[in-house]
């Protein structure tokens, strides 16, 4: 894939996240851009999701942060103008903090890099996988459905280091649509699949551990599905993003499914760093078809 000559070179703020076996580290590095500061955000603080030992015991964890130093940075190159519904060639370069190429990565969750793309109004979500081109460079085509600002959470693991997440920004040209109202309904239908979201406690409170349960049924039979298969090595994945005017690393939570649950149920253990509205996306593999179930959550 050729890089476009007319491109914006966008640097990210990098936030280092925890792996299942090592403590997390964190640094709020200064964002650097050429042409404009509007494309680079992501200055975090220390209110990211907490580390819960019980999550590790059951095979699930949040990505959290502390106050230690990060070791790498990511830079995004995108077209000078990104248009709605037209594929955009993106290049993500991984470097150390001195600007030297980082070129050795480990595969985790079956991929070298996971890229979570959300619109800043949290109406759009995509989970894609850039391809490694050697020399620290990853390439991917992404399609953005409507005008506005988008945040890209790039998740990767340099060899011998903890998992890391870079917060990148992209802007799509045009007039942004009106943001729909937040709906807190707990049952939705996605094609032939009905999903009900239940929680282990009636009220979500900041800082308190909670089990998030997706009850997955076949729409036609109204019976719990029995055809769930592993997705990226696990029974399901859960991404949660806080509704904020400017999304940062601290607004991002990624949890992994617990093992050995009943047919049609996928459980996640997590906690929320502070009060507010959050959007949750659960992803599951139903007999080769990926089901993405999205729900709003209100945290007190």
C-alpha positions in Angstrom: 0.0 0.0 0.0 1.6 3.3 -1.1 1.5 6.1 1.4 -0.4 9.2 0.1 1.8 12.2 -0.6 -0.8 14.6 0.7 -1.0 13.4 4.3 -1.2 14.6 7.8 1.5 13.3 10.1 -0.2 12.8 13.5 1.6 11.9 16.7 -0.2 10.3 19.6 0.0 10.4 23.3 0.9 6.9 24.5 -0.4 5.1 27.4 1.0 1.8 28.6 -1.4 -0.8 29.8 -1.3 -3.9 31.9 -0.8 -7.5 30.8 -2.4 -10.3 32.7 0.9 -11.2 34.4 2.6 -7.8 34.9 1.6 -4.5 36.6 0.6 -1.7 34.3 2.6 1.4 33.7 1.7 4.9 32.5 3.0 8.1 31.2 1.2 11.2 29.8 3.5 12.2 27.0 3.1 15.5 25.1 1.2 15.3 21.9 2.9 16.6 18.8 1.3 17.3 15.4 2.1 19.0 12.2 -0.4 21.5 10.7 -3.0 21.3 13.5 -3.5 20.3 17.2 -7.1 19.3 16.6 -6.1 15.9 15.3 -4.1 14.8 18.3 -5.7 14.3 21.7 -5.4 11.6 24.4 -3.8 13.3 27.4 -4.6 10.8 30.1 -4.8 11.1 33.9 -4.7 8.6 36.7 -8.3 7.7 36.8 -8.2 4.7 34.5 -9.8 1.3 35.4 -8.5 -0.3 38.5 -6.7 -3.6 38.6 -8.8 -6.4 40.3 -7.0 -9.6 41.3 -10.3 -11.6 41.0 -10.4 -10.7 37.3 -7.0 -12.3 36.8 -8.1 -15.4 38.7 -11.0 -15.9 36.3 -9.1 -15.1 33.1 -10.4 -11.5 32.6 -8.8 -8.1 33.2 -9.1 -4.4 32.5 -6.5 -2.3 30.9 -5.4 0.1 33.6 -2.7 2.7 34.2 -0.4 3.9 36.9 2.3 6.6 37.1 5.4 4.8 35.7 7.0 5.6 32.3 5.9 4.3 28.9 8.5 3.0 26.6 7.2 3.6 23.1 5.1 6.0 21.0 2.9 5.7 18.0 2.5 8.0 15.0 -0.4 8.0 12.6 -0.2 9.1 9.0 -3.6 9.6 7.3 -4.9 11.3 4.1 -5.1 15.1 4.2 -8.8 14.7 3.7 -10.8 11.7 4.8 -14.3 11.4 3.2 -17.3 9.6 4.6 -17.8 6.0 3.4 -14.5 6.0 1.4 -11.6 3.8 2.4 -8.8 5.7 4.0 -5.2 4.3 4.0 -3.8 4.6 7.5 -0.2 4.0 8.6 0.8 3.6 12.2 4.5 3.7 13.0 5.8 2.5 16.4 8.9 4.1 17.9 10.7 4.3 21.2 10.6 7.6 23.1 13.8 8.7 21.3 12.2 8.2 17.9 13.9 5.0 17.0 12.0 2.2 15.2 10.5 -0.5 17.4 10.3 -3.6 15.1 9.8 -6.6 17.2 6.3 -7.5 18.4 4.5 -10.4 20.0 1.2 -11.9 18.8 -1.5 -11.5 21.5 -5.2 -12.5 21.1 -4.2 -13.9 17.7 -3.0 -10.6 16.2 0.0 -8.3 16.3 -2.1 -5.1 16.6 -5.8 -4.4 17.4 -7.3 -1.1 16.4 -10.5 0.0 18.0 -12.2 2.9 16.1 -15.0 4.9 17.7 -16.7 8.1 16.6 -16.5 10.8 19.3 -20.3 10.6 19.8 -19.9 6.8 20.4 -22.4 6.0 17.6 -19.8 4.1 15.5 -17.5 1.2 16.6 -15.1 -0.9 14.6 -12.4 -3.5 15.6 -9.9 -4.0 12.8 -6.3 -5.4 12.5 -3.6 -3.4 10.8 -1.0 -5.6 8.9 2.6 -5.4 9.9 4.9 -4.2 7.1 8.2 -4.6 9.0 10.4 -1.7 10.3 7.8 -0.8 13.0 5.1 0.1 10.4 1.5 -1.1 10.3 -1.0 -0.4 7.5 -4.8 -0.7 7.3 -7.7 0.7 5.3 -10.5 2.1 7.5 -13.9 3.4 6.4 -15.6 6.1 8.5 -19.4 6.3 7.9 -20.1 9.9 8.7 -18.4 13.3 9.2 -16.8 14.2 12.5 -14.0 13.3 14.8 -12.9 9.7 15.5 -10.7 8.2 18.2 -8.5 5.2 17.4 -7.2 3.0 20.3 -4.2 1.1 18.9 -3.4 -1.9 21.1 0.0 -3.8 20.6 2.7 -5.6 22.5 6.4 -5.0 21.8 8.5 -8.1 22.4 9.2 -8.6 26.1 7.1 -5.6 27.2 3.6 -5.0 28.5 0.7 -4.4 26.2 0.4 -0.8 25.1 -2.4 1.4 23.9 -1.8 4.5 21.7 -4.7 7.1 21.4 -4.8 8.5 17.9 -7.3 10.9 16.2 -8.8 11.2 12.8 -11.2 13.8 11.4 -13.7 13.1 8.6 -14.7 16.0 6.4 -18.3 17.3 6.3 -20.9 18.5 8.7 -21.3 16.3 11.7 -24.8 14.8 12.2 -26.9 15.5 15.2 -26.1 13.1 18.0 -29.0 10.7 18.9 -30.3 10.6 22.5 -28.7 8.1 24.9 -31.0 5.0 25.2 -30.5 2.8 28.2 -32.6 -0.2 27.0 -31.1 -3.6 28.0 -32.4 -5.9 25.2 -31.6 -5.5 21.6 -31.8 -7.6 18.4 -28.9 -7.8 16.0 -30.0 -9.6 12.8 -31.0 -13.1 13.9 -29.5 -12.7 17.5 -31.2 -11.2 20.5 -29.0 -10.0 23.3 -30.0 -9.0 26.8 -27.5 -7.2 29.1 -27.7 -7.9 32.8 -25.5 -6.7 35.7 -24.5 -8.3 39.0 -25.7 -5.2 40.9 -28.8 -3.0 40.2 -26.8 0.3 40.2 -23.4 0.8 38.7 -21.1 2.8 41.0 -17.7 4.2 40.2 -14.8 2.2 41.5 -17.0 -0.9 42.4 -16.4 -4.2 40.6 -19.3 -5.5 38.6 -20.0 -8.5 36.4 -21.4 -7.6 33.0 -23.5 -10.5 31.5 -24.5 -10.8 27.9 -27.4 -13.3 27.5 -27.4 -14.3 23.8 -30.5 -16.0 22.2 -31.5 -17.1 18.8 -34.2 -14.7 17.7 -36.3 -17.3 15.9 -36.4 -19.9 18.7 -35.9 -17.6 21.7 -33.5 -20.2 23.1 -30.0 -19.6 24.3 -27.5 -20.0 21.5 -25.2 -23.1 21.5 -23.1 -22.1 18.5 -20.7 -19.6 20.1 -17.1 -20.1 19.0 -13.9 -18.4 20.2 -13.3 -14.9 18.9 -9.6 -13.9 18.9 -8.9 -16.7 21.2 -11.6 -16.0 23.8 -15.4 -16.5 24.2 -15.9 -12.8 23.8 -14.4 -9.3 24.0 -15.8 -6.2 25.7 -14.7 -2.6 25.0 -16.2 0.2 27.1 -15.7 3.9 26.4 -16.8 6.8 28.6 -18.9 9.5 26.9 -16.5 12.5 27.1 -16.2 15.7 25.1 -12.6 14.7 24.2 -11.8 11.0 24.5 -8.6 10.0 26.2 -6.8 6.8 27.2 -8.5 7.1 30.7 -11.9 6.8 29.0 -11.1 3.3 27.6 -11.7 -0.1 29.2 -11.0 -3.5 27.6 -12.2 -6.6 29.4 -11.9 -10.3 28.5 -14.6 -13.0 28.9 -14.7 -15.3 31.9 -14.4 -19.0 31.2 -16.9 -21.9 31.8 -20.2 -20.0 31.6 -23.6 -21.4 30.6 -24.8 -21.8 27.0 -25.5 -18.4 25.5 -24.0 -16.4 28.4 -20.7 -14.4 28.3 -19.5 -12.8 31.5 -17.0 -10.0 32.0 -15.7 -8.5 35.3 -14.8 -4.9 35.2 -15.1 -1.6 37.1 -15.6 2.1 36.0 -13.2 4.8 37.0 -15.7 7.5 37.6 -19.4 8.4 37.2 -21.0 9.2 33.8 -22.4 7.6 30.7 -20.5 4.8 29.1 -20.9 2.9 25.8 -20.2 -0.9 25.9 -19.6 -3.1 22.9 -19.6 -6.9 23.4 -18.3 -9.0 20.5 -19.0 -12.7 20.0 -18.4 -15.3 17.3 -21.7 -17.0 16.5 -20.8 -19.9 14.1 -18.4 -17.8 12.1 -20.4 -14.5 12.2 -19.2 -11.8 14.5 -22.1 -10.3 16.5 -21.4 -6.8 18.0 -23.9 -5.9 20.7 -23.8 -2.3 21.9 -25.4 -0.8 25.1 -25.3 2.4 27.0 -24.5 2.3 30.8 -25.1 4.9 33.5 -22.5 4.9 36.3 -23.3 6.7 39.5 
